[in-house]
């Protein structure tokens, strides 16, 4: 009996020890929110969107002599579009961090702190990691927040998000870190913190805080467009702060560059080259005169280690290379002809490479087309749309404006995607124009549309044309 009591006592002590090491559930986030709120800002941008409309109920074929003759009747127009986002202040002189996609292509940027508004300019932006650094044009001093160590953030830790969802500034939500090192295929450097703190449209660029009031992430992406479903993603502060330092100091990033195009090592490929298991990054091609080319790396090589770091998957390599100092001599271990060999190379700079110069471009303003008969404005679906909305479709047209006089005003919403009209696939804006023109020619009054709505559900809509 005494032995039984001793066992019970030991179990109780062990159990108490385990729970005493766990962090207590906060009674309230009020003090934390009050402390941090002055450093979180609302960001609004405006940009000029060019639209074109056709006065004729038909289109001239490309190259037609009438196309040039009647070009004055093709009325290009411009209108202002606006968007909202969030950010946070890291220096008391008004330096603000946000997402690149919040300010990309903007003509004007306004940062709102409490009730005061300030114009801002872009110090530097990185589309690859989706980070931008802004500077408010003022001599006022501001309250700042600091970055925490995101590597110490654990799954299950409490976090707090503050931002501007749907234009509702100063919104505070809480949750936990749901997962680490998430790769959702959004950028080449994906390494997101996943959280169940409510994050919605407009939260982009806002901070994700730990309970010490330190920024451990920059809220960037959500799954689903109808609102938070408990799956949000934030750029870890450790990765972000490296990029931010470069943008602040140089106005641009300075990433390592290898000069190879890579692909996944599948189980079948691993078996074919007698590699023990599927790992590493398979070199599909090598850029001419690149660091890899100069070091003798060839297509078909499998990179297993880079500068002492194990390359577990294809997606690991770009992150490791990018975070390695430009000009450093690094050792690479590769699998070639069923043997492990080593190569040394001097790492180049991504931003100086032809590969980067070809891909780098200021985000183009999306061209919009007005469909006069439907009194709606549309643009082509982009890869960014597909990634941000987690869409299964690959093409279609996005509705950007609906007139109050449109026959579809009660059936469609802005950001709905038209994928079919009259059972014909709509892959680009001109397709819908052609279908509408054909209907008008034939004197048809009925139009059947297939759309993907803002909740990513497919629906059919019938409309009678005047």
N, C-alpha and C positions, 0 to 999 in steps of 0.2 A: 504493500500500500504506500509506504514511504517512497519507494522507487517511482511509483506512478505519479505521486505528487511532485517529485523532483523533475520528472520529464515534462509535466504540464508547466512548471515554473520556467524551465529552460525555453520552451516553445513561446510562452508569453513574452519573455525577455527578448528573444530573437525577433518576434513579431513587432514588439514596440520599437526595437532598434531599426528595423527596416522602415517603418512609417515615420519615425522621428527624423530620418535623413531626407524624406520627401518634403518638397516645398508645400507650404499650406496654400489652400485655395484662397485667393484674395477675397476679402469681404466686399471691397469696392475698388473700382479703378478711378474714382473721382479725383483724388489728389494727383495721381499720375497724369490724367487727362488735363487737369487744370494747369499743371506745370508745363506740359508739352504743347498745348494748343497754340500759344503765340508763335511757335516756330514752324507751324504747318501752314502752307499757303494754298490758295486757289489760283489756278492758272486758266486764263481764257485766251484763245487765239482767233485771229481772223485771217482768211486767205481768199485770194481772188480765184474764182472758178470760172473757166471759159466754157460757154455752151454755144451750140450752133443749132439753128432751126432752118427748115426748108418751107418756103411758102407754097411750093407746089405739092400736089398729092401724089407725087412720083419722084423717082430719082433718075438723073441722067446717068447712063453707063459710063464707067471710067474711060477717059480718052475721047468722049463725044465732043464734037465741036460746039454743041449747045451748052456743055458744062462751063466753058470759058465765057460764052456769050451772056449767060444768066447768073454768073457768079455773084453779082451784086445783090441778087435776091436771096442768097444764102446768108442769113443774118447772124453773124457771130455776136454773142452778147456776153457780158461779164456780170457776175454777181458775187457778193461777199458771203462766204460760208464761215461758220464759227464752230469751235469745239472747246470742250472743257477738260481739265485735268487737275492734278494735285502736285505738290512739291514740298520741299522742306529746306530751311535755311541752315547752312553750315558755317557761314562767316558773318560777323556782325555788320559788315559793309553791304550786305544784301545779296550774297551769293547763294543761289538756289539750285537744288538738284531736282530733276524730273526725268521722265522718259523721253527719248528722242521722238517717239511717235506722237507725243502730245504736241510738240512744237514743229514737227517736220513740215516744210513748205509754207510756214506761217509768214504773213506780211507784217502782222503786228502781234506782240505778246504783252499781255497785261497780267501782272501778279497782284493779287489781293491779299493783304495782311490785315486781319481783323476787318475793319470797315474802310481802310485806305487802299487806294489802287495806285500802282506804279508801273510805268512802262519798263520793259526789260529787253535786253539784247542777249544773243547767244554767244557765250565765251568759247564753247566747243561742244561737239556732239559726236556720238559714236553709234551709228545705226546697227553695227554688229552686235553690241551688247544692249542696245536700246537705252542709252543714257545720254542726258544732255545737262550742261552746266549753264545757268543763266546768271546775269548780273542786273539787279534792279538799278535804274537810272535815278539815284537819289543819294543824298549825303546822310540820310537818317541812319540810325543804328538799330540793330534788331537782335532779338534773343535767338540763340542758336541751339542746335542739338549736335550730339557727337555720335560717331559710328562705334558700335560695339564689335566684339569678336564673333562673327557668325559661325566660325568653326566650333565654338563652344556651345552653340545653340543645339539643344537635343530634341528629338522627337518627343512630344508630350509637354514641352515647356509652354507656359502661357505667353501670348503675344497680344499686342494691341495695335490696331490699324486706325489711323486718322486721315481723313481725306474729304474729297468733294464729290461724292457719288451723285449722279444725276443733277449736279449743280447745287446740291444741299451741303454747303460748306460746313466744316467743323463737325463732321459726323465721326463718332467714335464707335468702333466695334472691337470685340475681343474674341479670342479663341486660342487654339494651341497650334504648335507646329505639327503638321500631320505627317510629313515626310521630308527627307533631305535628298539632294542630288537628283532632282527630277529632270529628265530630258523629254521635252514635249515637242521637239522638232521646230521650235520657233526661230532659233538662231543657231549659228554654228558653235556657239559657246554655252549652250543651255546647261545650267547647273542650279536649278531653281529650288528654293524653299517652298514647300507646299503648306498651306494653312487653311483652316476652316473658319478663320475670322471672316466675317462678311465683307467681300470686296465686289464692287459693282463698277459699271462704266462711270468714269469720272474719278475713280480711285487711282488710276494710272499715274505713276510718278510719286505717289505718297509714301510715307514711311511706315515700316512695320517695326514696332518697338518691343524690346524685352521689358521685364518688370523693373529694370534699373533705369529705364528711360533712354536707353541707347538704341540707335537704329541698327537693326540686324538684317534688314532687307528693304528693297525698293519694290513696292507693289507694281506689277507689270501686266499680268495676264489673268484672265478668268476663263472658265469653261462654261459655255452657254451664254446667250444674249438676253434672256428674259429676266436676269437678276442672279444674285448669288445662290449657288447650290452647294456651298460649303467646300468648293475646290478653287482656291486662288493660288497664284504663284508670285514669288518675290525674288529679285536678284539678291544673292547673299552680299552682305556689306563688305566682306573681305575682298571679293572679286571686284565689286563696284568701286571701292575706294582706290584701287590701283589705277583703274581707268580714269577716275575723276582727277586724281593727282596729275596724270599726263595731260588731260584736257585743260586743267587750270594752268599748268606750267608751260605747255607747248601749244595749246589750242587744238591739239590733235592727238591721236594715239600712236604708240610706238610698239608694235607687236612683232614677235619673232616670226620668221617665214622660212619654210622648208622648201616649198615649190613642188609639191606632189599632189596628184589627185588620187584619192583613196576610196576603198570600198570595204564592205564588211567581209570578215572571214567566216564563211558558213561552215557547218559541220562537214558538208561534202568537199569543200575546198581544203579544209584541214586534213581530211582523210587522203585526198589526192596528193598532197605534198608531204604526207607522213608527219604532220604536226600533231603533237599529243592531244591537243584540244583546240576548239575554235577560240582564238584570241588574237590580239594585235590588230594592225591595220594593213590591208593588202594594197600595195601601190599599183594603181591602174595605169598611171602615166606619170612622166617626169617632165617638168617644164625645162625648156632649153635654157642653158646658162644659169639655172637656178642653183642654190646651195646644194640641193640633193644631186643635181646633175654633175656638178663639179666634184662631189664626193664619190661618185660612181654608183649611186643607188639606181636600180633599174626597175622597170615595170615587172611585176610578178614577185618582187621582194615583199616579205611580210615584216613590218616593223614591230618588234616585241618590246624593246626598251628604248627610251629617249632620255638622255642625260640622267641615267640612273633610275628613272621612273618607269614602272611597268605600264605598258599600254594594254589595258584589259580588253577594250573594244575600239572599233574604228572612231567613235565619237570622242574617245579620250585624247587622241593625238592632237587635234587642233587646239584644245584647251591648254595642254601641256606646252606645246610649241609657242602659243601666243603669250604665255606667262614667263617665257624664258628670255633673258636679256639679249637684245640685238647685238650681234658681233661676237657672242660667246662661242668658244670652241666646245662642241658637245660630242659625246660618244653615242653612237646609235648601234643597237644590236638588231640584226635582221636574220630572217630565215630564208635561205636561198639554196636551191638544189639539195634539199633535205639536210642542210647543215646550218649551224649557227655561226655567223661571222659578224665582225665589228667594223664600223666605219667612223671616221672622225670628220666633222664638217664645221665650217664657220657659219653661224646662223645669220640669215639676212633679215631685212625689215619688210614686213608685209606691205606697209603703206608706200614703199618705194618700188614695189614690184609692178610689172605690167598687168598681172592678174588683178591687183587691187585697182589700178587706174581704169581698167576696163569696166569693172563692176561698180566702182564708186560713182555715185551720181547724186546730186541733190534730188530728193524725192520729187518726181514729176507731179505737177498738179493734174489730177485725174480729169480727163476731158469728159464733159457731160453733153448729152444730146437731148433736146426737147422733142417729145412725141406730141405734136400739136393736137392730133385727133383725140388722144387720151388725156391731154393736158397734164402730163407727167414729165419729169426729167429723170434720165437714167445715165448710168455709166457702166463700163465693163467690170465684171467681177475680177478681183486681183488675187494673187497668191496670199497677200496679207489678210484679205477677207477670209479666205479658206482656212488659214492657220488660226486666226483669232477667233473664228466662230466654230472651229472644229467641224467643218462641213465635209460631207461625203461627195458632193458634186464638184466638178472641175471647171464648169463654165456657166455663164448666165449673165444677167444684167441687174444691177442694184438700183432700186428706186431711191433717188436723192431728194425729190421734191414732188408734191402732189398739190395741184391747184384746187381751190375750193369749188371750182366749176368742173372738176374732173368727174366723169361718170363712175370713176373707181374710188372716189374719196372716202366712201363708207366701207369699202371692202379691202383696201390696201393700206399699208403703213410704210413710212420711210424706212429703208433698209430691208424691206422685203425683196426677194430675188425672183425675177421672172426667168423660168427655165424652158417653158414651152408656150407657143401661141398657135392656136389652130392645129394642135398636135405636131407642130414643127419645132425642132430643137432651137432654142435661142442661145447662141454661144457668144454673141457680141451685139453691141447696141444697134448696128446697122441691120442685123437680122430682123429685129422687131420692127424697124422702120419699113423694111421690104414687105413683111407680112401685112402690116397695116395698110400700106399702099395697094397691095393686091386686093385686099378686102374692099377698099374704096372703089377700085377699078371695076370689080365685079358687082358692086352695088349691094354687097352683103352687109347685114346690120348686126350679125351675131359674132361675138368673139369669145373664145374659150382660152383662158390662161391657166397655166400650171405654175405655181409659185412655191418658194420656200419662205415661210413666214419668219418673223423675228424670233420665234421660239424654235427655229430649225425644223419645222414640220411642213410636210408637203401638203398643199391644198389646191383645189381647182376653183376657179372663179369664172362665172359667166357674166358678160356685160353686153348690153344692147347699145350700139353706136347711133348717134343722131345723124 
